[in-house]
Amino acid sequence: MEVSSEPRQQSRGLVLVRRQLPKPQGLLEMLKAKLQKSCICSGPRVRALVQDLVPATHWLQQYRPREYLAGDIMSGLVIGIILVPQAIAYSLLAGLQPIYCLYTSFFANLIYFLMGTSRHVSVGIFSLLCLMVGQVVDRELQLAGFDLSQDSPGPRDNGSTLNSSAATPVLGSQDCGRDCYAIRVATALTLMAGIYQVLMGLLRLGFVSAYLSQPLLDGFAMGASVTILTSQLRHLLGVRVPRHQGPGMVVSTWLSLLYNLRQANVCDVVTSAVCLAVLLAAKEVSDRCRHRLRVPLPTELLVIVVATLASHLGQLQRRFGSSVAGDIPTGFIPPQVPDPVLMQRVALDAASLALVGSAFSISLAEMFARSHGYSVRANQELLAVGFCNVLPAFFHCFATSAALAKSLVKTATGCRTQLSSVVSAAVVLLVLLVLAPLFRDLQRSVLACVIVVSLRGALRKVRDVPRLWQVSPADALVWVATAATCVLVSVEVGLLAGVLLSLLSLVGRTQRPRAALLARIGDSAFYEDAAEFEGLVPPTGVQVFRFAGPLCYANKASFLRSLYSLTGLDAGHSAAKRKGRGSEAGTGKVEDPHSPSSSARLVPVEAGFHTVVIDCGPLLFLDAAGMATLQDLRRDYETLGVTLLLACCSPSVRDALRRGGFLGEAQGAEDGQLFPSVHTAVEAAQAHRREQLVANSAL
């Protein structure tokens, strides 16, 4: 790299030698070089490509059985035990039969084991995604003419195997039963969401998830949890109410429940009360004793086993009319291609589903990677989660993503790698092949209790709002608005409102950044906000202005307004008035105030200062509008006899000033306008002022 022969001299002997950087490649040259590099085919490159797409082929070679195997087996068994009751319970949210939830848990664990980059994340069924899938399924069922007021077919309608129409391709809903059509809608929705996620990964759009802020995700989780809780109340009470759709679903459901409260099933109410008490008490005990318990208590599984035995022995369905899970078939159904017509109808719904699943998966993967000292690749996570949706969609599965609760349990039980996912899949496979029919008499109210208790962590996030308000009112507003919109309108609209509010808050902070006048800290070379700290010394005749944000088309008016207000001089208005007076006097030409022979230096300064120094340290970038603003500002200040200097400019800002012609083409012009620090700029301005006074006194 060449170095210019002429050093750049600054005050007090400080020398800056500018490097001659190589000319950057153009866009076409850069794309051509990358294309040529990607087209090179060799053994090492193919191996590296396979390891990038399937990370398991890389980390399995470095697996240490003596250190990792025991923890992976233990965590895999625990997660598998938790997955079984959750899979059966979450079928109520998705509006599908429990067997499909078991399929989803099985395939998702295997695929993420191969393609995921996180060692601790548990990918599978997630309550928020189940809710979103269930809403789309209910809407399509209603449009197809099915009665949503009735639950899914029970044991009297199902045999030991699935409906025959579910195992064979059909062309329309008239040849397909309710359960068959529901899973067709779910698989079409899942395939579209997976395609979106895979495309995002291929296009390197992993950074998009960063725009879904944590307050937005927390507010969305809170609002969706309230929606989930509302949807499960009818199962808790044993009340048959219509399943409302569209905006205001939560409010309409509550009104229907209150109207039909007298029809509540006493057996379901008692069962729900007992199960909720046991599950909540066990969760509290587990939370308080989590440091002593190496393995979390499998409370959900124990409650489901005991409730199934009680329901079977007591014949609760026949004697009290309690709704039960019904027959759960064993084995696998032949794969089936999702319906292209349904894929077109649910394409828009799949976009929000893909966005939510990607955001939660990437954020959880990065969170666990930071806490355990390794790194993950956001784009590969998109591919992994996308393939967890694309491939299982052909095997009667629905949308999946990472889940926080199971990931925390996985970490707490000693998980070291994703080999634990294979153990969890083996547990689910055992249930699929052998144990599933044993849950035939399980009451749906018990499953609803499992779902409600799983929402405890998300509902507790409401306690974070006061602290969030103290830290950032804008983030607290995003949290509250997202949660309220999810509850009062719909989950999809709530997500959209949260994204828009987050972007608006970001734009608002950029458009109105903080501005301040700086003063000197004693005799040091440091300057701080004079309005925030006491005892600072303002430099004589110099105003130091700091604008804590970029200077662009969106905030140029705020920049000028803040500068004029703090300095007490509206340079644009005053310069226009002075030019007008000069035109009336017949002297429309204003001489250069920097010229040694100029008489402009004799013009009295209106605001009591002769120089304005702009601290460009917080100035992230300049666009064309920002450049024009600085040029107009310098011209107005020159008209008033005020000098404009810039300090602490970053390399990108200096390059923008140079390309925009702000510094001029004269030799040494940059040295008199840009300074490495505020103090050097102030000293240079005061020295120049003293030279002017000496010259004026001589004149």
N, C-alpha and C positions, 0 to 999 in steps of 0.2 A: 504494500500500500504506500503510495507516494505521500510525501509531506511537503507542504509549501515552503519555499525558501524564505519567505518574509514573515517573521513572527508578528503577532498582534499584541501591541503594547497597551496595557491598562495602567491605571493609577497605582502608585506606590510600588512600582517595579513588577507587578503581576503580569506574566507573559502567558498568552494563550496561543498555541500553534495549531492552526486548523488543519485537520487531515483531509486529504483529497480522496473522498469516498469513491468506490467504483460506481459506474453508471448502472442504475438498477435496470433489471430486465423489464421489457414491456409485457403486457398481458398475453399477447399471442406467443411470444417467445417462452414465457413461463409455462403456459398450457402445453406448448409443443414439447418442452423438456420433460414435463411430468408424464405426458402421454407416451413418450419414448421410453421413459424409465419403467412405466407400468406394463409396457408390452414386452419387456425383456423376459424370456422364459428360461429358467435354469432350475436345477435341483434344489439348491438352497432357497431360491425365491419361492418355489412351490411349497416347500416345507414351512417357510415363514408365513406364507399366506394361509396354509391350513391351520397353523398354530394360532394365527390371529382370529380366524373365524371359529375355530373350535379350541378354546384355551385349555380344555381338559387334556388334550394331547400333549400339552407342554408341562402343566403342573403335576400330572400323574407320574411323569418321569422323575420328578423330584420328591415324590411322596415318601414320608418317613413312617412306616407302619408302627414302629415302637412308640413314637411320640403322638401320632395323630389318630390311630385307628380306634382306640378305646373311646376317646371323646366323640369321634364321628358316629360310632355305633350308638352310643348313649343318646346323643342329641337326635339322631335319626329315629330311634325308637320312640322318644318322647314326642317329637313332632308328628310322627305317624299316628300315635295314640290320640293326639289332639285333633288331627285332620279328620278322623273318622266321624266324631260327633259334629264337628263344624260342617263337614261336607253334607251330612244329612240335614242339618239345621238350615244352612244357607240355601238349600233348595227352595225353601219357602220364599226367600227374597227374590230369587231368580224366576220363580214361577215354573220350575221344572221338577222332574222326578229326581229323587236322591241319587239314583245310579249315575246320572250325568255329572253330578258334582264329584263323585268318586272317580269317574273317568278323568275329569279335569285335573284333579289333584295328582293322579298317577302320571299323566303325560307331562304336566308342567314341571314336576320335579325331575324327571329324566332329561328333558330338553335343556333346562337351565343348568343342570349338572354338566352338560357338554359345552354349552355356549356362554355361560355367565362368567363375569370377571370378579364378582364379589364372592368372598369365601363364607360369609355369614348370613346373607339375605335368604329368606325363605319365600319362594315364589309359588303361588297357588291361588286358591279362591280368596277373594277380598270382598268384604261386606259392601263397600261403596260401589264397586263394579257390579256386584250381584244386584244391587238396587237398580243401577242404571240399565242393566240387561233386563231385569224384571219389568221395568216400566215400558221398554220397547216391546217386549214380548206381550204384555197385557194390551198395549195399543193395537198391535197387529192381530191378536186374537179377537179383539172386539171388532176390528174392521172385517175380519173373516167370518163374523157371525156367531162366534162362540159366546156363551154366557159366562161373564166374569163373576157373577154373584155366587156361582157354585165353585167349590174347591176342585182341585184336580181329582181325577178318578181315584177312588179308594180301592181297598182290597177286593171289593165285589166286582170291579171292572177290570182288574189286572190279574193275569195268571202268573205262573212262575217265570214266564218269559215276558218280554215286552210286547206291546201291541204289534200285530203282524204288519200294520202299515208303517210302523217306525223302522222296520228292518228292510223295507223295499222302497226304491225311489218312487215318488209320486209327483204329479204335475200340478195338482191344485189342492186346496184345502178340503174340497168336497170328497176326496178320496183318502183323507188323512184325518185321524182323530185329533183331539185337543192336545194331548201330550206330544204326539208326532209333529203337529204343526208348530208347537211352542219350541221344540228343540231345533226345528228347521230355521225358525226366525233367529234363535240364539246363535246357531252356527254361521248363518249368513252374516250376522252382525259381528261375530268374532273374527271371521275371515277378513272382512273389510278393515276392522281395527288393526289386525295383524299386518295387513298390506301397508296401511299407513305407517305403522311403526317401522317396518322393514325399509320402506322408502326413506323415512327420516334418517335411519341409520346409514343407508347407502349414500345419501346426500350430505352426510356429516352435519346433521341438524341437532346434535345432542345439546348444543348450547341453548336451544329454544326453551328447554325446561327450566333454565335459570331465570326466565322471566315470570315463572310462576313462583312468587315469593312465598316464604314460609307462613306469614300471616294469611295469605290467600288460601294456602293448602289447609291450614288449621281451621279457618272459618268455613271452608268448604266441607271439611270433615265434620265439623260441628253441625252445620245445617243438614248435611246428608244423614247424620246420626239421628237427628230429630225426625227426619222423614222415615228412616228405618224403624225407629221406635213406634211411630204412628202406624206404620203398616203392620206391625206385629201385635198391636193391641187386640185386634179381632180374634187372633189365635189365643192370646192370653185369657180373654174373656169367653171364648167359645161363641161369639156373636157372628151371625151371618149378615154381613153388610156388603153393599156393592163396592167394588174396587174402583175408586175414582181415578180419573186420568186428567192430564192437562194442568194448567195453572190453578193454584189454590187447592191442590190435592190434599194437603195436610189439613187445612181448615175444613174442607168438605168431609174428610174422613172422621174428624173429631165430632162434627155435628151429627153424622150418621150414627156414630157410636153412642153418643148421648141420647139420641132418639130411640135406639134399640137396646138400651142398657137393661131393660127389664127382661129381655130374652137371653141374658147371659146364662151359660151352662155352669151350674154350681160345681160340678166335678172338675171342669177345666179351671175355674177360678181358684178352687182349693189347691189343685195341683200346681198352678202357677205360683201361688203364694208360698207354698212349701219349697218349691224348687228355687225360686228367687232368693228366699231367705238362706237356704243352704249354699247356693252358689256365691252370693255376695259375702256371706260370712267366711267361706273358704278363701275367697279372693283377698279379703282383708288379712286373714291369718297368713296367707302366702306372701303378701306384700311386707308384713311386719317381720316375718321370719325368713325372708328370702336369702339372707346372708348365712343362715344355718342350714337351709335346705339345699342340697346339691341338685336334686331333681324336683321340679314343681309338682304339686299335687295334681293328679289327673282327675280333678273334681268333675269336669263335664262328662267324662266317660263313666265314672262311677254313678253319677246322677242318672244318666241315660240307661245304664244297665239296670239299676234298681227300679226306675220308672217303667221300663219295658216289662220287667218281671211282675210288677204290681198291676200294670194294665192287663197283662195276659192272664194272670191268676184271678184278678178281680173282674175280668170281662167288662171293662169300663165302657168299651164302645157299645156293646149290646145292651147293657143295663142303663147307662146314662147318656148315650148318644155322643160320646166324646169322639172328636175327629182324630184319626191315627194316620201314621205314615203310609200304611198299605204295603203291599208286596213289593220287595226290592229284588229284582232278578239278579242272577249271577252270570258271570262270563262277559264276553265282549260282543258288541254288535258289529257286523261287517261295515267297513267304512263307506261313506256316502258323500258325494260332492255337494256342497252347499248350493242352494237354488240361486241362479244368477238374477232372476227377477226380484227376489227378496233382497239380494245384495244391493241392487239399485235403490230399493225403497228405504233401506236403512243406512245408506252411505253417509248421510249427514249426521245421524246419531253415532255412527262409528268414529267420527272425527273427535268428538268430545270424549268418547270412551278411550280412544288411543292416547289423547293428550293427558288425561287423568292418570291412566295406567303408567305411561312413560314418566310423568313427573314424580309420582310416588316411588317408582322403582329406582330411578336415577338418584333421587335425593336420599333414599335409604341406603343404597349402595355406597354413595359418597360418605354418608354419615358413619357407617360401620368401618369403612376403609380408613377414615381419619382416626377413629378411636383405636384401631389396631395396627396402624403404621404401615399400610400398603396403599396402592393406588388402583383405581378402576378406570375403565375407558367408557365414557358416556355413550359414544356411538356404538360400541360393541354391546352395551347394555340394551340399547334400542333394538339391535338385531336379535339379541337373546330373547327379550320379552316379545318381540314381534313374531319370532318363530314359535314361541310358546303359545301363540294364538293361531298362527297360520296352519301349522301341521296338525294340532289336535282338533281344529275345526272340521277336518274330514273324519274324525272319530267321535263325533257327537259330544264335543266339549264346548265350553264357552269361555269368555274373556277372563284372563288372569293377570296378576301383577304381584309385586312384592308386598308383603304385609308386615307391619311393624311389630304387632304382638307376637306372632310366631317367630320373627327374627330375633327378638329379645330373648325369648325362651331358648331358641337355638344357641345363642351365644352363652347364655347362663348355664347351659348343660354341657359345655365343653366342646362345642363345634370348632373344628380347625379348618376343614375344607368342605367343598360341596359333595364329597362322598357321602355325607350324612343324608343328602337328598335321595340317594339311591336306596338307603335303608328305609327312609320314610315311604318311598314308592313301593318297596316290598311289603310294608305293613298294609298299605292301601290295597295292594294286589291280593293279599290274603283275605281281606274283607270282601273284595270283589268276587273272588272265586268261591269262598266258603261261607263267610259269616254274615253277608248282607241280609239274607231272608230272616235272620233272628230278630231284626228290628221291626218286624211287621206291625206289632201292636204298640209301638211307641207313640205316645200322644203328641200331637202337634203343638200343644201348649208347652210341653217340655222343650221342644226344639225352639220355640219362640223365646223361652227363658234363656237358653244358651246364647241366642243372638243378642238379646237385650243386655245381658251381662257383659258380652264382648264389647259393647259400646261404651263401657264405663270410662275408659281412658280418653276417648274422643269427647265425651260430654264434660269431662273435668277440665278441658281446655278453656272453658268459659272463665275459670278463675285467673287465667293469664291476661285477661283484657285490661284490668286496671294497671298492671305493671307495664303492659305494652303501650298504654296511653301515656304513661310518664316518659317512656323512652321515645316513642314516635307516635304522635296523634294521627298522622296520615296512615301508618300501618294499622293502627287500631280501627280507624274508619273502614279500611279495606276488609278487615276481619269481620266487623259487625255487618257491613253491607253485604258481604258474600254469604254469611250465615243467614241473615234475614231474607235475602232473595231466594236462597235455596228452600227455605221453609215456606215462605208466603207465595212464591211463584212456582218454580221447579228447579230441579238440580242442575239441568243444563243451562238455564238462564242464570242461575246463581254463579256458575263457573264463568260464563261470559261476562257477567257484571263484575266479578272479581278481577278478571284479566283487564277489562277496560279501566277500572278504578286504579289498579296497580300502575298501568301505563300512564294514566292521567296524573297520578301522584308523582311518578318519575319525571314526567314532562313539567309539572308544576315546580318541582325542586330545581330543575334545570333552567326554567324560565325566570325564576325569582331566587337566585342564589344570594347568599349573605354578602353584603358589601360593608366596608369599614374604612375609616381613615386611620393610618398608623402613626405612631409616635415612638421616639427613641427611648430605650430602657437605659436610663442613666447615661454613663459614658461609654457604654458598650456599642457594638456594631449591630445590635439586634433591635427590631421594631415589632411592636404589637398593637392591638386594637386599643385606641385611646378611650373608647367608650366603655370598654370592659375592665381595664386596669387603671389604677390610680398612680399618680406620681410619675407619669411618662412625660418626656420632654419633646414637644413638637419642634421639628426643624424649622429654622427661621426662613420664611419666604418660600417654603416648599410644602406642597401637599402630597402626601403619600397615600395612594388609593389602592385598596385590594378588593378584587372581585372574585369570589370563591366559586367559580364555575366557568364553563366554556363561554366564548363569545361567538354567537351564531345568530342566524336570522330570527330565532324564537325569542331571544332575550336581549337583543341589541337596544331596544327601547328601555328595558329595565336597567341596563348598564349605564346609559346616558342619564336616565332619571336619577339613579343613585349617585352618580358622580356629581351632577349639578347640585343636587340637594345637599350633599355632604360638604362640598367645597364652597357653597353659597354663590356660585357663579354659573349662570346659564350661558355657556359659551356660544351656542348656536344663535340664541336670541340676541345676545350682546354683539356678536360679530355682525349679524345682519343689520342691526341698528347703526353700528359704526360705518359699515359700508354704505348705508343709505345716506348718512351725514356727509361722507366723503364725496358721494356722487352729487349731492346738492351743492357742495362747495366747489365743484368742478375738478376734484382730485379723486377721480374714481380709482386710480392705480394705487395699490398698497404695496410698499416696498418690502423686501425680504428682511425680517427682523434680525436674521443671523448675519446679514452683510455688515462689514465693519463700517461702511459709510452710511448705513441706514439711520434715519432719524426716528425709526419706530421705537428704538430703545428709550427715547425721551418721553414717550407717551405714558402717562401714569396708569398703573395697573389698577383696575376697579376693585378687585377682591382682596388686595393686600398680599398676593403671592406672585412669584415670577416663574415658577416651575411646578409642573405636575408630574410626579413619578408614579407609574402604574406597576404594582407588584404582580408580575405575570406568573408567579410560582403556581397558584391554583388554576391558572388558565390552561385547561386541558387541550383545547384545539381552537383554531380559527377557521371559519368558512368565508366564502366570498362576501357575505353581508357583514361579517365581523371585520374583515379587512377594510371594506369601504367605510365602516363606522370609524375605525381608527384614523383613516386618511382624512375624513371630513373633520374629525375632532382636532387633529393636528393643524389643519388649515384654519379652523375657527380660532384656536389658541394663538396661532401666529398672527392673526389679525388683531388680537388683543394684547400682543406682546408677551405671551406666555409660552414657555418651552415645554414640550411633551417628551418625556423620557420613559423607557421601558427597562425593567429590571427582572432578573431571575427567569428569563425566558427558557423554556425547555427546547431541546433540539428541534422537535416537530414544529413548535411555534416559530422559532427562528427561520426554519426553512420556508414556512408559509409566508412570513414577512418578506423574505428574500424573493420568493417566486412572485408575490403580489406586487413587487415594486415599491413597497413601503420604505425600504432603506435607501433607495436610490442606487445609482450606478457609479457615483464618484468614489475615488480611492479614499478609504478611511471614513466614509460616511457612516458605516455601521458602528465604528468605535465610539462615535459621539451620540448614538441613540440607544444602543443596547449595553447593559451593564450586568456583571455577574451577580451583584447583590444590591439590595436597596441602599445600603450605607454608601457604597461607592457611587451610586447615582446621585444621592443627596450631596455628597462632597463635591462631585463634579459640577452639579448645578450651582452650589454656593460659590465655588471657585470661579465659574464663568460669570456669575453675577458680580463678584468683586472686580473682575477685569472690566466688565461693562461700566461699573461706577467710576473706576479710574479713568476710562476713556471718556465718559460723560463729563467728568470734572475738568479734563483737559480741554474738551470742546467749549 
